[in-house]
Amino acid sequence: MQLFARGTPVFQHAKVCGYASRVAGSLRFAWQRDSKLCAVGWLVSTRHNAQDAFALPKQAPTHVLRRREGLEMYTHAGKNWGIVTNAKGEVEPTDLEVVPTLEERELVSKLRGEANKENGQWQHVLSSYSGSNPVVLTAAMHAALKKRHYEEGFQIYKKLTHMTLPSYTIAMKLLGKLGKVDEVERLWTQLIELDLVGQPQAGGRIDAAADNGDIQAAGRVLDYMKGKGIEANVLHFSSAINACANAKDQSRAEAAQGFFDQMLAAGMKPNIVTYCSLLRAFQQEPRQRLLDLLVHMKDQHVKPDSVFAESFLFIFLRQPGKGAWTTVDVIASDLRKRPLADLQVAKEFIEELRDDARPRVRLTRSCEAIDVALRRVQEEAQRLMGQRG
């Protein structure tokens, strides 16, 4: 079932100026952790084009905004079973779990702590370690991934003398960030041959596909999971939709719709990260499809956050190009070319986010600038109509 079919709008554009009263709801996430190493999960916002496209006074990056709002997502990387290369050069699993020493466990704990700090110095913590335990090195890779020190993480990856399941999960995510798709596929193929693919490893592979806009690879992993009876969750499907958002393929909107429909058919509840990626996949679609997306969010009781709000305004109001909207004056100049009905929709969208009757969304500086430009253009239009009247 296609929820956002072009020919069957949920409501007519002429009536959307009053849509804001329908858009409400909230969503809370429970992030899972355990005593084993956790790998940083997919975050749609790390690839948000809207943030890079706005050059007003500096604001926090979208991944920081996500963290402040409790929306940074994690998945378990898997248990630390060892995977080694035997005398014949073949990769094979061992039946023992790799156990770090007490000192190494303390080091892993420190690495996690530094990774969670905004200005954490995980490199300083690792500098005192000269061993090769994959649990420690994987924790360092995780820290590098979370702090966006991808090249440093890759150098640690190359030091691994043998792997664990978390090593595979995090390595695929890290390599995906660097665009090393052949190495990602090599690791994924090893896991398949060893029959060691679980939810975390599949998630790592889809994340790598998402970072490179590889819709086909994301779809193949989901098909593999289904064939093996591995249950996919909202993170897997959201990441697959993110692959569509990052793709250059002209059919990316329909591919994203397909993944989204599969989610719903499986009884999963989309979250704000899902909708952020779906919005970006729809950025070249007619405005009505974007408005239908807002209605669906309301029906699912998912409230827009600051990152979604910023992206929606950029996409709905059609920012003409990356870096184009640098000042309020420039924004206003472009908005004068937009239909007044579209400007009213954007205005009501912002007002809804500021509604005192429900938890308010902290608007980014980008949104605040758009709001100022909207008010300016609408006031000009009202004065002009008054003069003509």
C-alpha positions as CSV (number, residue, x, y, z in Angstrom):
1,M,0.0,0.0,0.0
2,Q,1.4,3.4,-1.0
3,L,0.5,5.9,1.7
4,F,1.7,9.0,-0.2
5,A,0.5,8.3,-3.7
6,R,0.6,11.4,-5.9
7,G,-2.9,10.9,-7.2
8,T,-4.6,10.4,-3.8
9,P,-3.6,13.3,-1.5
10,V,-4.8,13.1,2.0
11,F,-6.1,16.6,1.8
12,Q,-6.2,19.2,-0.9
13,H,-3.4,21.9,-1.0
14,A,-6.0,24.6,-0.8
15,K,-7.0,23.4,2.7
16,V,-3.5,22.8,4.1
17,C,-3.1,26.2,5.7
18,G,-5.0,24.8,8.7
19,Y,-3.1,21.6,8.8
20,A,-1.1,22.6,11.8
21,S,-3.7,21.7,14.3
22,R,-3.5,18.1,13.1
23,V,0.2,17.7,13.5
24,A,1.0,16.7,17.1
25,G,2.2,13.8,19.2
26,S,5.4,12.8,20.9
27,L,7.8,9.9,20.9
28,R,10.2,8.7,23.4
29,F,12.9,6.1,22.8
30,A,14.5,3.7,25.2
31,W,18.1,3.3,24.2
32,Q,19.5,-0.1,25.1
33,R,23.0,-0.7,26.5
34,D,24.7,-3.7,28.2
35,S,28.0,-4.5,29.7
36,K,29.4,-5.6,26.4
37,L,30.7,-3.2,23.8
38,C,28.0,-1.2,22.2
39,A,28.4,0.2,18.6
40,V,27.1,3.5,17.6
41,G,24.0,3.1,15.5
42,W,22.8,4.8,12.4
43,L,22.0,8.5,12.7
44,V,20.1,10.1,9.7
45,S,21.2,13.4,10.9
46,T,24.9,12.8,10.3
47,R,24.1,13.2,6.6
48,H,21.7,16.1,6.9
49,N,22.2,18.2,3.8
50,A,20.1,21.1,5.3
51,Q,22.6,21.8,8.1
52,D,25.5,22.2,5.7
53,A,23.5,24.3,3.4
54,F,22.9,27.1,5.9
55,A,25.6,29.6,6.7
56,L,24.1,31.8,9.3
57,P,25.8,32.2,12.8
58,K,27.2,28.9,13.8
59,Q,24.9,26.4,15.5
60,A,25.6,23.0,16.9
61,P,25.9,20.2,14.3
62,T,22.8,18.0,13.9
63,H,24.4,15.0,15.6
64,V,24.9,17.2,18.7
65,L,21.3,18.5,18.5
66,R,20.2,14.8,18.4
67,R,22.2,14.0,21.5
68,R,20.8,16.9,23.4
69,E,17.3,15.7,22.6
70,G,18.0,12.1,23.5
71,L,17.7,10.9,19.9
72,E,21.1,9.4,19.3
73,M,20.6,5.8,18.5
74,Y,22.7,2.7,19.4
75,T,22.6,-1.0,18.6
76,H,24.4,-3.9,20.3
77,A,27.4,-4.9,18.3
78,G,27.3,-8.5,19.3
79,K,29.3,-10.8,21.6
80,N,33.1,-10.9,21.5
81,W,33.5,-14.3,20.0
82,G,36.9,-14.6,18.3
83,I,37.4,-14.9,14.5
84,V,40.9,-15.8,13.4
85,T,42.9,-16.7,10.3
86,N,44.1,-20.3,10.5
87,A,47.4,-21.7,9.1
88,K,45.8,-22.0,5.6
89,G,44.9,-18.4,5.6
90,E,41.2,-19.2,6.0
91,V,39.0,-17.1,8.3
92,E,37.3,-19.3,10.9
93,P,35.4,-18.6,14.2
94,T,36.7,-19.9,17.6
95,D,34.5,-21.4,20.3
96,L,35.9,-19.0,23.0
97,E,34.9,-15.5,23.8
98,V,37.7,-13.0,23.8
99,V,38.1,-11.8,27.4
100,P,40.1,-8.6,28.2
101,T,42.2,-8.3,31.3
102,L,41.1,-6.1,34.2
103,E,43.3,-3.3,32.9
104,E,41.9,-3.7,29.4
105,R,38.4,-3.6,30.7
106,E,39.2,-0.3,32.5
107,L,40.7,1.0,29.3
108,V,37.5,0.1,27.4
109,S,35.4,1.9,30.0
110,K,37.6,5.0,29.7
111,L,37.3,4.9,25.9
112,R,33.5,4.8,26.1
113,G,33.5,7.7,28.6
114,E,35.6,9.9,26.3
115,A,33.5,9.0,23.3
116,N,30.4,10.2,25.2
117,K,32.0,13.6,26.0
118,E,31.5,16.5,23.6
119,N,35.3,17.1,23.5
120,G,36.4,13.7,24.6
121,Q,40.1,12.8,24.2
122,W,39.8,9.1,23.3
123,Q,43.1,9.2,21.5
124,H,44.9,10.2,24.7
125,V,43.4,7.2,26.5
126,L,44.4,4.8,23.7
127,S,48.0,6.2,23.5
128,S,48.9,4.3,26.7
129,Y,48.0,0.9,25.1
130,S,50.4,-1.2,23.2
131,G,48.5,-4.5,23.1
132,S,46.4,-6.1,20.4
133,N,43.2,-7.3,22.1
134,P,40.4,-6.8,19.6
135,V,38.0,-5.8,22.4
136,V,40.2,-2.7,23.2
137,L,40.9,-1.9,19.6
138,T,37.2,-2.2,18.7
139,A,36.3,0.1,21.6
140,A,38.8,2.6,20.1
141,M,37.2,2.2,16.6
142,H,33.8,2.8,18.2
143,A,35.1,6.0,19.8
144,A,36.6,7.1,16.5
145,L,33.3,6.4,14.8
146,K,31.3,8.3,17.3
147,K,33.6,11.3,17.3
148,R,33.7,11.3,13.5
149,H,37.5,10.6,13.4
150,Y,37.0,8.1,10.6
151,E,40.5,8.0,9.2
152,E,42.0,7.4,12.7
153,G,39.5,4.7,13.2
154,F,40.6,3.1,10.0
155,Q,44.2,3.1,11.1
156,I,43.1,1.2,14.2
157,Y,41.2,-1.3,12.1
158,K,44.3,-2.1,10.2
159,K,46.0,-3.1,13.5
160,L,43.5,-5.8,14.2
161,T,45.2,-9.2,14.1
162,H,41.9,-11.0,14.6
163,M,38.3,-9.9,14.7
164,T,35.3,-10.3,16.9
165,L,31.7,-9.9,15.9
166,P,31.6,-6.3,17.3
167,S,34.8,-5.7,15.3
168,Y,32.9,-6.6,12.1
169,T,29.9,-4.5,13.0
170,I,31.8,-1.4,13.8
171,A,34.4,-1.8,11.0
172,M,31.6,-2.0,8.4
173,K,30.1,1.3,9.7
174,L,33.5,2.9,9.8
175,L,34.5,1.8,6.4
176,G,31.2,2.9,5.0
177,K,31.8,6.4,6.3
178,L,35.1,6.4,4.3
179,G,33.5,5.1,1.2
180,K,35.5,1.9,1.2
181,V,32.7,-0.2,-0.2
182,D,34.9,-3.1,-1.4
183,E,36.3,-3.7,2.0
184,V,32.8,-3.5,3.5
185,E,31.6,-6.1,1.1
186,R,34.6,-8.3,1.9
187,L,33.8,-8.3,5.6
188,W,30.1,-8.9,4.9
189,T,30.9,-11.9,2.6
190,Q,33.1,-13.4,5.4
191,L,30.2,-13.1,7.9
192,I,27.8,-14.8,5.4
193,E,30.3,-17.6,4.7
194,L,30.8,-18.2,8.4
195,D,27.0,-18.0,9.0
196,L,27.6,-15.4,11.7
197,V,25.2,-12.7,10.6
198,G,22.9,-11.4,13.3
199,Q,20.9,-8.2,13.7
200,P,24.0,-6.1,14.7
201,Q,26.1,-7.2,11.7
202,A,23.2,-6.7,9.3
203,G,22.7,-3.3,10.8
204,G,26.3,-2.4,10.2
205,R,26.1,-3.5,6.6
206,I,23.0,-1.5,5.9
207,D,24.5,1.6,7.6
208,A,27.5,1.3,5.2
209,A,25.1,1.1,2.3
210,A,23.2,4.1,3.6
211,D,26.3,6.2,3.8
212,N,27.0,5.5,0.2
213,G,23.5,5.8,-1.1
214,D,23.5,2.1,-2.1
215,I,19.8,1.2,-2.3
216,Q,20.4,-2.2,-3.8
217,A,22.9,-3.3,-1.2
218,A,20.5,-2.2,1.6
219,G,17.7,-4.2,0.0
220,R,19.9,-7.3,-0.4
221,V,20.7,-7.3,3.3
222,L,17.0,-7.0,4.2
223,D,16.3,-9.9,1.8
224,Y,19.1,-11.9,3.4
225,M,17.7,-11.3,6.9
226,K,14.3,-12.4,5.8
227,G,15.6,-15.5,4.2
228,K,17.6,-16.5,7.3
229,G,14.8,-15.7,9.7
230,I,16.7,-12.7,11.2
231,E,14.2,-10.2,12.5
232,A,14.7,-6.7,11.1
233,N,13.8,-3.8,13.3
234,V,13.0,-0.1,12.9
235,L,16.8,0.7,12.8
236,H,17.4,-1.6,9.8
237,F,14.5,-0.2,7.8
238,S,15.2,3.4,8.8
239,S,18.8,2.9,7.6
240,A,17.6,1.4,4.3
241,I,15.4,4.5,3.8
242,N,18.5,6.6,4.6
243,A,20.2,4.8,1.7
244,C,17.4,6.1,-0.6
245,A,17.8,9.6,0.8
246,N,21.5,9.6,0.0
247,A,21.1,8.0,-3.4
248,K,21.3,9.8,-6.7
249,D,18.9,7.4,-8.2
250,Q,15.8,9.1,-9.7
251,S,13.6,6.3,-8.2
252,R,14.8,6.9,-4.7
253,A,11.5,8.2,-3.5
254,E,9.7,5.1,-4.6
255,A,12.4,2.9,-3.1
256,A,12.1,4.7,0.2
257,Q,8.3,4.3,0.0
258,G,8.8,0.6,-0.5
259,F,11.0,0.1,2.5
260,F,8.6,2.2,4.6
261,D,5.6,0.1,3.5
262,Q,7.5,-3.0,4.5
263,M,8.0,-1.5,7.9
264,L,4.4,-0.8,8.4
265,A,3.3,-4.2,7.1
266,A,5.6,-5.8,9.7
267,G,3.8,-3.9,12.4
268,M,6.8,-1.5,13.2
269,K,6.3,2.0,14.4
270,P,8.3,4.6,12.5
271,N,10.2,7.1,14.6
272,I,11.5,10.7,13.9
273,V,14.7,9.3,12.4
274,T,12.7,7.3,9.9
275,Y,10.6,10.3,8.9
276,C,13.7,12.5,8.6
277,S,15.2,10.1,6.0
278,L,11.8,9.7,4.3
279,L,11.6,13.5,4.0
280,R,15.0,13.7,2.4
281,A,14.1,10.9,0.0
282,F,11.0,12.9,-1.0
283,Q,12.9,16.2,-1.5
284,Q,12.3,16.3,-5.2
285,E,8.7,15.2,-4.9
286,P,5.6,17.5,-5.2
287,R,4.9,19.5,-2.1
288,Q,1.6,17.6,-1.5
289,R,3.6,14.4,-0.8
290,L,5.6,16.3,1.9
291,L,2.3,17.5,3.5
292,D,0.9,13.9,3.4
293,L,4.1,12.9,5.2
294,L,3.3,15.3,8.0
295,V,-0.2,13.9,8.3
296,H,1.1,10.4,8.6
297,M,3.5,11.5,11.3
298,K,0.6,12.9,13.2
299,D,-1.4,9.7,12.8
300,Q,1.6,7.8,14.2
301,H,2.0,10.3,17.1
302,V,5.5,11.3,16.1
303,K,6.3,14.9,16.8
304,P,8.8,16.9,14.6
305,D,12.1,17.7,16.2
306,S,14.5,20.5,15.5
307,V,16.4,18.6,12.8
308,F,13.2,17.5,11.0
309,A,11.8,21.0,11.2
310,E,14.9,22.5,9.6
311,S,14.9,20.0,6.8
312,F,11.2,20.3,6.2
313,L,11.4,24.1,5.8
314,F,14.4,23.9,3.5
315,I,12.8,21.2,1.3
316,F,9.2,22.5,1.3
317,L,10.2,26.1,0.6
318,R,12.7,24.8,-2.0
319,Q,16.0,26.3,-1.0
320,P,17.5,26.8,-4.5
321,G,20.9,25.2,-3.8
322,K,23.4,24.2,-1.2
323,G,24.7,27.3,0.6
324,A,22.1,29.6,-1.2
325,W,20.3,30.8,1.9
326,T,23.1,32.7,3.7
327,T,21.1,35.6,5.2
328,V,17.6,36.6,6.0
329,D,17.6,39.0,3.1
330,V,18.6,36.3,0.7
331,I,15.9,34.0,2.1
332,A,13.3,36.7,1.8
333,S,14.2,37.4,-1.8
334,D,13.6,33.7,-2.7
335,L,10.4,33.5,-0.6
336,R,8.9,36.3,-2.6
337,K,8.9,33.9,-5.6
338,R,6.9,31.2,-3.7
339,P,3.1,30.9,-3.6
340,L,1.6,32.7,-0.6
341,A,-0.2,29.5,0.3
342,D,3.1,27.7,0.7
343,L,4.4,30.5,2.9
344,Q,1.3,30.2,5.1
345,V,1.9,26.5,5.5
346,A,5.5,27.1,6.6
347,K,4.4,29.8,9.0
348,E,1.8,27.6,10.6
349,F,4.3,24.7,10.8
350,I,6.6,26.9,12.8
351,E,3.8,28.2,15.0
352,E,2.8,24.7,15.8
353,L,6.3,23.9,16.9
354,R,6.1,26.8,19.3
355,D,2.7,25.9,20.7
356,D,2.7,26.3,24.5
357,A,0.1,23.7,24.9
358,R,2.6,20.8,24.2
359,P,6.3,20.3,24.5
360,R,8.0,23.0,22.4
361,V,10.7,22.3,19.8
362,R,13.8,24.3,20.1
363,L,14.2,25.9,16.6
364,T,17.6,26.0,15.0
365,R,19.1,29.3,13.9
366,S,18.2,28.3,10.4
367,C,14.6,27.9,11.3
368,E,14.6,31.2,13.2
369,A,16.0,33.0,10.1
370,I,13.4,31.5,7.8
371,D,10.7,32.5,10.3
372,V,11.9,36.2,10.2
373,A,12.0,36.1,6.4
374,L,8.5,34.6,6.2
375,R,7.0,37.3,8.4
376,R,8.7,40.0,6.4
377,V,7.4,38.7,3.1
378,Q,3.9,38.2,4.4
379,E,3.8,41.7,5.8
380,E,4.9,43.1,2.5
381,A,2.2,41.1,0.7
382,Q,-0.4,42.4,3.2
383,R,0.7,46.0,2.7
384,L,0.5,45.6,-1.1
385,M,-3.0,44.1,-1.0
386,G,-4.0,47.0,1.3
387,Q,-2.7,49.6,-1.2
388,R,-4.6,47.9,-4.0
389,G,-7.8,47.7,-2.0
